[in-house]
Amino acid sequence: MSDLATEDDIARARSDPAFRQQLLAHNLERLLAALNNMRKNNDKDPVSARQIKEGVDLAVKLADRLHQKDRNPGPRAA
């Protein structure tokens, strides 16, 4: 799995619950590792803090995109 989720990954995750879980878990692990490294290094650099915030924002956007199908099932038959 690449570092960033591709459109193909997102499409697959929408139809494959096991892959969705794997994709979310992988990205959450990456985010937690970055936060842990920042904590261990006592990193108070504003650039690092901004990058972590961007990572959190991306994780939330990924989760929203994966769950979009659940919230918007598409057109319904009349």
PDB file of N, CA, C and O in Angstrom:
ATOM      1  N   MET A   1       0.855  -1.185   0.000  1.00  0.00           N
ATOM      2  CA  MET A   1       0.000   0.000   0.000  1.00  0.00           C
ATOM      3  C   MET A   1       0.889   1.233   0.000  1.00  0.00           C
ATOM      4  O   MET A   1       1.846   1.307   0.772  1.00  0.00           O
ATOM      5  N   SER A   2       0.589   2.190  -0.846  1.00  0.00           N
ATOM      6  CA  SER A   2       1.389   3.404  -0.945  1.00  0.00           C
ATOM      7  C   SER A   2       1.148   4.301   0.267  1.00  0.00           C
ATOM      8  O   SER A   2       0.286   4.028   1.102  1.00  0.00           O
ATOM      9  N   ASP A   3       1.922   5.368   0.341  1.00  0.00           N
ATOM     10  CA  ASP A   3       1.806   6.282   1.469  1.00  0.00           C
ATOM     11  C   ASP A   3       0.462   6.993   1.503  1.00  0.00           C
ATOM     12  O   ASP A   3      -0.125   7.181   2.569  1.00  0.00           O
ATOM     13  N   LEU A   4      -0.021   7.388   0.330  1.00  0.00           N
ATOM     14  CA  LEU A   4      -1.294   8.091   0.275  1.00  0.00           C
ATOM     15  C   LEU A   4      -2.342   7.200  -0.377  1.00  0.00           C
ATOM     16  O   LEU A   4      -2.038   6.399  -1.261  1.00  0.00           O
ATOM     17  N   ALA A   5      -3.559   7.354   0.068  1.00  0.00           N
ATOM     18  CA  ALA A   5      -4.658   6.586  -0.522  1.00  0.00           C
ATOM     19  C   ALA A   5      -4.970   7.146  -1.905  1.00  0.00           C
ATOM     20  O   ALA A   5      -5.144   8.353  -2.074  1.00  0.00           O
ATOM     21  N   THR A   6      -5.037   6.269  -2.875  1.00  0.00           N
ATOM     22  CA  THR A   6      -5.376   6.675  -4.234  1.00  0.00           C
ATOM     23  C   THR A   6      -6.889   6.623  -4.418  1.00  0.00           C
ATOM     24  O   THR A   6      -7.612   6.115  -3.562  1.00  0.00           O
ATOM     25  N   GLU A   7      -7.349   7.146  -5.528  1.00  0.00           N
ATOM     26  CA  GLU A   7      -8.781   7.059  -5.846  1.00  0.00           C
ATOM     27  C   GLU A   7      -9.207   5.594  -5.950  1.00  0.00           C
ATOM     28  O   GLU A   7     -10.310   5.238  -5.534  1.00  0.00           O
ATOM     29  N   ASP A   8      -8.336   4.742  -6.505  1.00  0.00           N
ATOM     30  CA  ASP A   8      -8.639   3.314  -6.594  1.00  0.00           C
ATOM     31  C   ASP A   8      -8.764   2.692  -5.211  1.00  0.00           C
ATOM     32  O   ASP A   8      -9.646   1.866  -4.976  1.00  0.00           O
ATOM     33  N   ASP A   9      -7.874   3.088  -4.285  1.00  0.00           N
ATOM     34  CA  ASP A   9      -7.957   2.593  -2.907  1.00  0.00           C
ATOM     35  C   ASP A   9      -9.294   2.979  -2.276  1.00  0.00           C
ATOM     36  O   ASP A   9      -9.943   2.164  -1.620  1.00  0.00           O
ATOM     37  N   ILE A  10      -9.689   4.219  -2.483  1.00  0.00           N
ATOM     38  CA  ILE A  10     -10.939   4.696  -1.883  1.00  0.00           C
ATOM     39  C   ILE A  10     -12.136   3.973  -2.487  1.00  0.00           C
ATOM     40  O   ILE A  10     -13.060   3.592  -1.769  1.00  0.00           O
ATOM     41  N   ALA A  11     -12.122   3.786  -3.790  1.00  0.00           N
ATOM     42  CA  ALA A  11     -13.219   3.053  -4.435  1.00  0.00           C
ATOM     43  C   ALA A  11     -13.283   1.626  -3.913  1.00  0.00           C
ATOM     44  O   ALA A  11     -14.366   1.113  -3.630  1.00  0.00           O
ATOM     45  N   ARG A  12     -12.134   0.987  -3.785  1.00  0.00           N
ATOM     46  CA  ARG A  12     -12.113  -0.392  -3.271  1.00  0.00           C
ATOM     47  C   ARG A  12     -12.582  -0.432  -1.825  1.00  0.00           C
ATOM     48  O   ARG A  12     -13.325  -1.333  -1.437  1.00  0.00           O
ATOM     49  N   ALA A  13     -12.152   0.545  -1.021  1.00  0.00           N
ATOM     50  CA  ALA A  13     -12.532   0.570   0.390  1.00  0.00           C
ATOM     51  C   ALA A  13     -14.039   0.738   0.564  1.00  0.00           C
ATOM     52  O   ALA A  13     -14.611   0.240   1.534  1.00  0.00           O
ATOM     53  N   ARG A  14     -14.684   1.438  -0.370  1.00  0.00           N
ATOM     54  CA  ARG A  14     -16.131   1.637  -0.274  1.00  0.00           C
ATOM     55  C   ARG A  14     -16.893   0.327  -0.481  1.00  0.00           C
ATOM     56  O   ARG A  14     -17.991   0.153   0.049  1.00  0.00           O
ATOM     57  N   SER A  15     -16.310  -0.591  -1.250  1.00  0.00           N
ATOM     58  CA  SER A  15     -17.018  -1.840  -1.534  1.00  0.00           C
ATOM     59  C   SER A  15     -16.447  -3.034  -0.782  1.00  0.00           C
ATOM     60  O   SER A  15     -17.040  -4.113  -0.803  1.00  0.00           O
ATOM     61  N   ASP A  16     -15.319  -2.864  -0.124  1.00  0.00           N
ATOM     62  CA  ASP A  16     -14.650  -3.968   0.569  1.00  0.00           C
ATOM     63  C   ASP A  16     -14.389  -3.565   2.018  1.00  0.00           C
ATOM     64  O   ASP A  16     -13.400  -2.892   2.307  1.00  0.00           O
ATOM     65  N   PRO A  17     -15.275  -3.976   2.930  1.00  0.00           N
ATOM     66  CA  PRO A  17     -15.132  -3.558   4.336  1.00  0.00           C
ATOM     67  C   PRO A  17     -13.792  -3.961   4.965  1.00  0.00           C
ATOM     68  O   PRO A  17     -13.249  -3.216   5.781  1.00  0.00           O
ATOM     69  N   ALA A  18     -13.263  -5.112   4.602  1.00  0.00           N
ATOM     70  CA  ALA A  18     -11.979  -5.539   5.175  1.00  0.00           C
ATOM     71  C   ALA A  18     -10.849  -4.617   4.711  1.00  0.00           C
ATOM     72  O   ALA A  18      -9.980  -4.242   5.499  1.00  0.00           O
ATOM     73  N   PHE A  19     -10.869  -4.258   3.433  1.00  0.00           N
ATOM     74  CA  PHE A  19      -9.850  -3.347   2.912  1.00  0.00           C
ATOM     75  C   PHE A  19     -10.018  -1.964   3.531  1.00  0.00           C
ATOM     76  O   PHE A  19      -9.030  -1.294   3.833  1.00  0.00           O
ATOM     77  N   ARG A  20     -11.261  -1.535   3.720  1.00  0.00           N
ATOM     78  CA  ARG A  20     -11.521  -0.238   4.358  1.00  0.00           C
ATOM     79  C   ARG A  20     -10.893  -0.194   5.738  1.00  0.00           C
ATOM     80  O   ARG A  20     -10.233   0.779   6.103  1.00  0.00           O
ATOM     81  N   GLN A  21     -11.103  -1.255   6.499  1.00  0.00           N
ATOM     82  CA  GLN A  21     -10.537  -1.314   7.848  1.00  0.00           C
ATOM     83  C   GLN A  21      -9.020  -1.278   7.793  1.00  0.00           C
ATOM     84  O   GLN A  21      -8.384  -0.595   8.596  1.00  0.00           O
ATOM     85  N   GLN A  22      -8.431  -2.015   6.843  1.00  0.00           N
ATOM     86  CA  GLN A  22      -6.982  -2.047   6.690  1.00  0.00           C
ATOM     87  C   GLN A  22      -6.442  -0.657   6.313  1.00  0.00           C
ATOM     88  O   GLN A  22      -5.431  -0.210   6.857  1.00  0.00           O
ATOM     89  N   LEU A  23      -7.113   0.009   5.396  1.00  0.00           N
ATOM     90  CA  LEU A  23      -6.689   1.335   4.958  1.00  0.00           C
ATOM     91  C   LEU A  23      -6.756   2.344   6.106  1.00  0.00           C
ATOM     92  O   LEU A  23      -5.823   3.119   6.312  1.00  0.00           O
ATOM     93  N   LEU A  24      -7.845   2.329   6.838  1.00  0.00           N
ATOM     94  CA  LEU A  24      -7.978   3.246   7.976  1.00  0.00           C
ATOM     95  C   LEU A  24      -6.949   2.938   9.057  1.00  0.00           C
ATOM     96  O   LEU A  24      -6.340   3.848   9.619  1.00  0.00           O
ATOM     97  N   ALA A  25      -6.757   1.646   9.348  1.00  0.00           N
ATOM     98  CA  ALA A  25      -5.800   1.258  10.384  1.00  0.00           C
ATOM     99  C   ALA A  25      -4.378   1.669   9.998  1.00  0.00           C
ATOM    100  O   ALA A  25      -3.625   2.177  10.828  1.00  0.00           O
ATOM    101  N   HIS A  26      -4.023   1.448   8.743  1.00  0.00           N
ATOM    102  CA  HIS A  26      -2.675   1.809   8.273  1.00  0.00           C
ATOM    103  C   HIS A  26      -2.436   3.309   8.426  1.00  0.00           C
ATOM    104  O   HIS A  26      -1.393   3.732   8.925  1.00  0.00           O
ATOM    105  N   ASN A  27      -3.398   4.096   7.998  1.00  0.00           N
ATOM    106  CA  ASN A  27      -3.233   5.549   8.073  1.00  0.00           C
ATOM    107  C   ASN A  27      -3.266   6.055   9.510  1.00  0.00           C
ATOM    108  O   ASN A  27      -2.561   7.006   9.848  1.00  0.00           O
ATOM    109  N   LEU A  28      -4.064   5.439  10.343  1.00  0.00           N
ATOM    110  CA  LEU A  28      -4.088   5.823  11.754  1.00  0.00           C
ATOM    111  C   LEU A  28      -2.762   5.470  12.431  1.00  0.00           C
ATOM    112  O   LEU A  28      -2.259   6.235  13.253  1.00  0.00           O
ATOM    113  N   GLU A  29      -2.202   4.314  12.085  1.00  0.00           N
ATOM    114  CA  GLU A  29      -0.903   3.929  12.645  1.00  0.00           C
ATOM    115  C   GLU A  29       0.184   4.929  12.252  1.00  0.00           C
ATOM    116  O   GLU A  29       1.026   5.289  13.074  1.00  0.00           O
ATOM    117  N   ARG A  30       0.164   5.371  11.011  1.00  0.00           N
ATOM    118  CA  ARG A  30       1.140   6.363  10.549  1.00  0.00           C
ATOM    119  C   ARG A  30       1.000   7.672  11.321  1.00  0.00           C
ATOM    120  O   ARG A  30       1.993   8.285  11.712  1.00  0.00           O
ATOM    121  N   LEU A  31      -0.240   8.087  11.532  1.00  0.00           N
ATOM    122  CA  LEU A  31      -0.490   9.326  12.266  1.00  0.00           C
ATOM    123  C   LEU A  31      -0.029   9.195  13.717  1.00  0.00           C
ATOM    124  O   LEU A  31       0.623  10.095  14.246  1.00  0.00           O
ATOM    125  N   LEU A  32      -0.363   8.089  14.351  1.00  0.00           N
ATOM    126  CA  LEU A  32       0.044   7.890  15.744  1.00  0.00           C
ATOM    127  C   LEU A  32       1.556   7.807  15.879  1.00  0.00           C
ATOM    128  O   LEU A  32       2.112   8.308  16.856  1.00  0.00           O
ATOM    129  N   ALA A  33       2.233   7.183  14.916  1.00  0.00           N
ATOM    130  CA  ALA A  33       3.693   7.106  14.955  1.00  0.00           C
ATOM    131  C   ALA A  33       4.302   8.506  14.869  1.00  0.00           C
ATOM    132  O   ALA A  33       5.253   8.821  15.584  1.00  0.00           O
ATOM    133  N   ALA A  34       3.751   9.339  13.993  1.00  0.00           N
ATOM    134  CA  ALA A  34       4.254  10.711  13.868  1.00  0.00           C
ATOM    135  C   ALA A  34       4.032  11.492  15.158  1.00  0.00           C
ATOM    136  O   ALA A  34       4.915  12.229  15.598  1.00  0.00           O
ATOM    137  N   LEU A  35       2.870  11.337  15.757  1.00  0.00           N
ATOM    138  CA  LEU A  35       2.592  12.027  17.024  1.00  0.00           C
ATOM    139  C   LEU A  35       3.518  11.529  18.126  1.00  0.00           C
ATOM    140  O   LEU A  35       4.005  12.317  18.937  1.00  0.00           O
ATOM    141  N   ASN A  36       3.760  10.227  18.153  1.00  0.00           N
ATOM    142  CA  ASN A  36       4.632   9.648  19.169  1.00  0.00           C
ATOM    143  C   ASN A  36       6.068  10.136  18.998  1.00  0.00           C
ATOM    144  O   ASN A  36       6.735  10.458  19.982  1.00  0.00           O
ATOM    145  N   ASN A  37       6.548  10.193  17.755  1.00  0.00           N
ATOM    146  CA  ASN A  37       7.896  10.708  17.509  1.00  0.00           C
ATOM    147  C   ASN A  37       8.011  12.160  17.937  1.00  0.00           C
ATOM    148  O   ASN A  37       9.021  12.570  18.510  1.00  0.00           O
ATOM    149  N   MET A  38       6.986  12.923  17.659  1.00  0.00           N
ATOM    150  CA  MET A  38       6.996  14.335  18.045  1.00  0.00           C
ATOM    151  C   MET A  38       7.054  14.463  19.569  1.00  0.00           C
ATOM    152  O   MET A  38       7.768  15.312  20.103  1.00  0.00           O
ATOM    153  N   ARG A  39       6.299  13.617  20.257  1.00  0.00           N
ATOM    154  CA  ARG A  39       6.294  13.644  21.723  1.00  0.00           C
ATOM    155  C   ARG A  39       7.654  13.217  22.279  1.00  0.00           C
ATOM    156  O   ARG A  39       8.182  13.859  23.186  1.00  0.00           O
ATOM    157  N   LYS A  40       8.222  12.135  21.739  1.00  0.00           N
ATOM    158  CA  LYS A  40       9.520  11.633  22.213  1.00  0.00           C
ATOM    159  C   LYS A  40      10.621  12.668  22.031  1.00  0.00           C
ATOM    160  O   LYS A  40      11.491  12.821  22.889  1.00  0.00           O
ATOM    161  N   ASN A  41      10.576  13.367  20.920  1.00  0.00           N
ATOM    162  CA  ASN A  41      11.607  14.354  20.620  1.00  0.00           C
ATOM    163  C   ASN A  41      11.338  15.700  21.269  1.00  0.00           C
ATOM    164  O   ASN A  41      12.110  16.644  21.106  1.00  0.00           O
ATOM    165  N   ASN A  42      10.243  15.781  22.001  1.00  0.00           N
ATOM    166  CA  ASN A  42       9.833  17.039  22.625  1.00  0.00           C
ATOM    167  C   ASN A  42       9.864  18.155  21.583  1.00  0.00           C
ATOM    168  O   ASN A  42      10.347  19.260  21.829  1.00  0.00           O
ATOM    169  N   ASP A  43       9.335  17.820  20.422  1.00  0.00           N
ATOM    170  CA  ASP A  43       9.373  18.708  19.261  1.00  0.00           C
ATOM    171  C   ASP A  43       8.312  19.790  19.404  1.00  0.00           C
ATOM    172  O   ASP A  43       7.113  19.519  19.347  1.00  0.00           O
ATOM    173  N   LYS A  44       8.771  21.004  19.590  1.00  0.00           N
ATOM    174  CA  LYS A  44       7.847  22.135  19.717  1.00  0.00           C
ATOM    175  C   LYS A  44       7.962  23.072  18.531  1.00  0.00           C
ATOM    176  O   LYS A  44       7.531  24.224  18.586  1.00  0.00           O
ATOM    177  N   ASP A  45       8.550  22.562  17.457  1.00  0.00           N
ATOM    178  CA  ASP A  45       8.715  23.347  16.240  1.00  0.00           C
ATOM    179  C   ASP A  45       7.342  23.602  15.621  1.00  0.00           C
ATOM    180  O   ASP A  45       6.581  22.659  15.400  1.00  0.00           O
ATOM    181  N   PRO A  46       7.020  24.855  15.340  1.00  0.00           N
ATOM    182  CA  PRO A  46       5.713  25.171  14.760  1.00  0.00           C
ATOM    183  C   PRO A  46       5.472  24.486  13.413  1.00  0.00           C
ATOM    184  O   PRO A  46       4.334  24.160  13.075  1.00  0.00           O
ATOM    185  N   VAL A  47       6.537  24.269  12.650  1.00  0.00           N
ATOM    186  CA  VAL A  47       6.384  23.593  11.357  1.00  0.00           C
ATOM    187  C   VAL A  47       5.948  22.147  11.578  1.00  0.00           C
ATOM    188  O   VAL A  47       5.059  21.655  10.883  1.00  0.00           O
ATOM    189  N   SER A  48       6.563  21.467  12.535  1.00  0.00           N
ATOM    190  CA  SER A  48       6.182  20.090  12.846  1.00  0.00           C
ATOM    191  C   SER A  48       4.746  20.027  13.353  1.00  0.00           C
ATOM    192  O   SER A  48       3.980  19.144  12.966  1.00  0.00           O
ATOM    193  N   ALA A  49       4.396  20.952  14.205  1.00  0.00           N
ATOM    194  CA  ALA A  49       3.031  20.978  14.738  1.00  0.00           C
ATOM    195  C   ALA A  49       2.023  21.186  13.600  1.00  0.00           C
ATOM    196  O   ALA A  49       0.965  20.556  13.588  1.00  0.00           O
ATOM    197  N   ARG A  50       2.343  22.058  12.658  1.00  0.00           N
ATOM    198  CA  ARG A  50       1.457  22.301  11.521  1.00  0.00           C
ATOM    199  C   ARG A  50       1.340  21.051  10.650  1.00  0.00           C
ATOM    200  O   ARG A  50       0.255  20.731  10.163  1.00  0.00           O
ATOM    201  N   GLN A  51       2.461  20.340  10.453  1.00  0.00           N
ATOM    202  CA  GLN A  51       2.433  19.126   9.654  1.00  0.00           C
ATOM    203  C   GLN A  51       1.592  18.043  10.320  1.00  0.00           C
ATOM    204  O   GLN A  51       0.860  17.321   9.642  1.00  0.00           O
ATOM    205  N   ILE A  52       1.690  17.927  11.622  1.00  0.00           N
ATOM    206  CA  ILE A  52       0.868  16.953  12.348  1.00  0.00           C
ATOM    207  C   ILE A  52      -0.601  17.330  12.225  1.00  0.00           C
ATOM    208  O   ILE A  52      -1.446  16.460  12.012  1.00  0.00           O
ATOM    209  N   LYS A  53      -0.916  18.612  12.356  1.00  0.00           N
ATOM    210  CA  LYS A  53      -2.304  19.056  12.198  1.00  0.00           C
ATOM    211  C   LYS A  53      -2.809  18.717  10.802  1.00  0.00           C
ATOM    212  O   LYS A  53      -3.942  18.263  10.644  1.00  0.00           O
ATOM    213  N   GLU A  54      -1.974  18.938   9.787  1.00  0.00           N
ATOM    214  CA  GLU A  54      -2.371  18.592   8.421  1.00  0.00           C
ATOM    215  C   GLU A  54      -2.604  17.088   8.293  1.00  0.00           C
ATOM    216  O   GLU A  54      -3.522  16.655   7.596  1.00  0.00           O
ATOM    217  N   GLY A  55      -1.767  16.291   8.970  1.00  0.00           N
ATOM    218  CA  GLY A  55      -1.945  14.842   8.950  1.00  0.00           C
ATOM    219  C   GLY A  55      -3.263  14.425   9.575  1.00  0.00           C
ATOM    220  O   GLY A  55      -3.954  13.542   9.066  1.00  0.00           O
ATOM    221  N   VAL A  56      -3.603  15.063  10.675  1.00  0.00           N
ATOM    222  CA  VAL A  56      -4.882  14.773  11.331  1.00  0.00           C
ATOM    223  C   VAL A  56      -6.041  15.164  10.403  1.00  0.00           C
ATOM    224  O   VAL A  56      -7.006  14.415  10.255  1.00  0.00           O
ATOM    225  N   ASP A  57      -5.934  16.332   9.788  1.00  0.00           N
ATOM    226  CA  ASP A  57      -6.978  16.778   8.854  1.00  0.00           C
ATOM    227  C   ASP A  57      -7.132  15.795   7.695  1.00  0.00           C
ATOM    228  O   ASP A  57      -8.253  15.478   7.297  1.00  0.00           O
ATOM    229  N   LEU A  58      -6.015  15.313   7.154  1.00  0.00           N
ATOM    230  CA  LEU A  58      -6.073  14.351   6.055  1.00  0.00           C
ATOM    231  C   LEU A  58      -6.702  13.032   6.497  1.00  0.00           C
ATOM    232  O   LEU A  58      -7.458  12.420   5.743  1.00  0.00           O
ATOM    233  N   ALA A  59      -6.394  12.595   7.717  1.00  0.00           N
ATOM    234  CA  ALA A  59      -6.978  11.360   8.229  1.00  0.00           C
ATOM    235  C   ALA A  59      -8.501  11.486   8.351  1.00  0.00           C
ATOM    236  O   ALA A  59      -9.240  10.557   8.024  1.00  0.00           O
ATOM    237  N   VAL A  60      -8.946  12.632   8.820  1.00  0.00           N
ATOM    238  CA  VAL A  60     -10.388  12.869   8.947  1.00  0.00           C
ATOM    239  C   VAL A  60     -11.037  12.928   7.564  1.00  0.00           C
ATOM    240  O   VAL A  60     -12.121  12.379   7.367  1.00  0.00           O
ATOM    241  N   LYS A  61     -10.385  13.587   6.607  1.00  0.00           N
ATOM    242  CA  LYS A  61     -10.929  13.657   5.246  1.00  0.00           C
ATOM    243  C   LYS A  61     -11.007  12.273   4.614  1.00  0.00           C
ATOM    244  O   LYS A  61     -11.980  11.948   3.933  1.00  0.00           O
ATOM    245  N   LEU A  62      -9.974  11.455   4.844  1.00  0.00           N
ATOM    246  CA  LEU A  62      -9.987  10.092   4.306  1.00  0.00           C
ATOM    247  C   LEU A  62     -11.154   9.310   4.891  1.00  0.00           C
ATOM    248  O   LEU A  62     -11.887   8.643   4.160  1.00  0.00           O
ATOM    249  N   ALA A  63     -11.327   9.390   6.193  1.00  0.00           N
ATOM    250  CA  ALA A  63     -12.436   8.679   6.828  1.00  0.00           C
ATOM    251  C   ALA A  63     -13.777   9.180   6.293  1.00  0.00           C
ATOM    252  O   ALA A  63     -14.684   8.385   6.045  1.00  0.00           O
ATOM    253  N   ASP A  64     -13.903  10.491   6.114  1.00  0.00           N
ATOM    254  CA  ASP A  64     -15.144  11.050   5.563  1.00  0.00           C
ATOM    255  C   ASP A  64     -15.402  10.525   4.151  1.00  0.00           C
ATOM    256  O   ASP A  64     -16.533  10.173   3.815  1.00  0.00           O
ATOM    257  N   ARG A  65     -14.361  10.472   3.331  1.00  0.00           N
ATOM    258  CA  ARG A  65     -14.532   9.997   1.956  1.00  0.00           C
ATOM    259  C   ARG A  65     -14.912   8.525   1.933  1.00  0.00           C
ATOM    260  O   ARG A  65     -15.729   8.106   1.113  1.00  0.00           O
ATOM    261  N   LEU A  66     -14.330   7.745   2.822  1.00  0.00           N
ATOM    262  CA  LEU A  66     -14.650   6.320   2.861  1.00  0.00           C
ATOM    263  C   LEU A  66     -16.082   6.082   3.330  1.00  0.00           C
ATOM    264  O   LEU A  66     -16.738   5.137   2.890  1.00  0.00           O
ATOM    265  N   HIS A  67     -16.557   6.935   4.215  1.00  0.00           N
ATOM    266  CA  HIS A  67     -17.908   6.768   4.748  1.00  0.00           C
ATOM    267  C   HIS A  67     -18.951   7.522   3.938  1.00  0.00           C
ATOM    268  O   HIS A  67     -20.140   7.462   4.251  1.00  0.00           O
ATOM    269  N   GLN A  68     -18.526   8.221   2.916  1.00  0.00           N
ATOM    270  CA  GLN A  68     -19.440   9.003   2.094  1.00  0.00           C
ATOM    271  C   GLN A  68     -20.535   8.129   1.495  1.00  0.00           C
ATOM    272  O   GLN A  68     -21.690   8.546   1.408  1.00  0.00           O
ATOM    273  N   LYS A  69     -20.179   6.934   1.088  1.00  0.00           N
ATOM    274  CA  LYS A  69     -21.159   6.016   0.515  1.00  0.00           C
ATOM    275  C   LYS A  69     -22.255   5.697   1.538  1.00  0.00           C
ATOM    276  O   LYS A  69     -23.428   5.582   1.184  1.00  0.00           O
ATOM    277  N   ASP A  70     -21.863   5.558   2.797  1.00  0.00           N
ATOM    278  CA  ASP A  70     -22.826   5.230   3.846  1.00  0.00           C
ATOM    279  C   ASP A  70     -23.815   6.368   4.072  1.00  0.00           C
ATOM    280  O   ASP A  70     -24.990   6.131   4.354  1.00  0.00           O
ATOM    281  N   ARG A  71     -23.332   7.615   3.946  1.00  0.00           N
ATOM    282  CA  ARG A  71     -24.205   8.772   4.175  1.00  0.00           C
ATOM    283  C   ARG A  71     -25.010   9.134   2.949  1.00  0.00           C
ATOM    284  O   ARG A  71     -26.110   9.673   3.067  1.00  0.00           O
ATOM    285  N   ASN A  72     -24.482   8.847   1.773  1.00  0.00           N
ATOM    286  CA  ASN A  72     -25.135   9.237   0.524  1.00  0.00           C
ATOM    287  C   ASN A  72     -25.216   8.028  -0.393  1.00  0.00           C
ATOM    288  O   ASN A  72     -24.381   7.875  -1.285  1.00  0.00           O
ATOM    289  N   PRO A  73     -26.196   7.177  -0.194  1.00  0.00           N
ATOM    290  CA  PRO A  73     -26.265   5.931  -0.945  1.00  0.00           C
ATOM    291  C   PRO A  73     -26.569   6.109  -2.432  1.00  0.00           C
ATOM    292  O   PRO A  73     -26.578   5.127  -3.174  1.00  0.00           O
ATOM    293  N   GLY A  74     -26.814   7.315  -2.873  1.00  0.00           N
ATOM    294  CA  GLY A  74     -27.081   7.540  -4.293  1.00  0.00           C
ATOM    295  C   GLY A  74     -28.565   7.654  -4.562  1.00  0.00           C
ATOM    296  O   GLY A  74     -29.377   7.688  -3.637  1.00  0.00           O
ATOM    297  N   PRO A  75     -28.918   7.714  -5.854  1.00  0.00           N
ATOM    298  CA  PRO A  75     -30.322   7.900  -6.203  1.00  0.00           C
ATOM    299  C   PRO A  75     -31.180   6.699  -5.813  1.00  0.00           C
ATOM    300  O   PRO A  75     -30.734   5.552  -5.850  1.00  0.00           O
ATOM    301  N   ARG A  76     -32.394   6.990  -5.446  1.00  0.00           N
ATOM    302  CA  ARG A  76     -33.336   5.918  -5.082  1.00  0.00           C
ATOM    303  C   ARG A  76     -34.386   5.767  -6.172  1.00  0.00           C
ATOM    304  O   ARG A  76     -34.738   6.722  -6.865  1.00  0.00           O
ATOM    305  N   ALA A  77     -34.867   4.558  -6.299  1.00  0.00           N
ATOM    306  CA  ALA A  77     -35.930   4.305  -7.273  1.00  0.00           C
ATOM    307  C   ALA A  77     -37.225   4.954  -6.784  1.00  0.00           C
ATOM    308  O   ALA A  77     -37.507   4.973  -5.586  1.00  0.00           O
ATOM    309  N   ALA A  78     -37.991   5.475  -7.704  1.00  0.00           N
ATOM    310  CA  ALA A  78     -39.244   6.150  -7.343  1.00  0.00           C
ATOM    311  C   ALA A  78     -40.353   5.172  -7.081  1.00  0.00           C
ATOM    312  O   ALA A  78     -41.471   5.577  -6.766  1.00  0.00           O
TER     313      ALA A  78
END
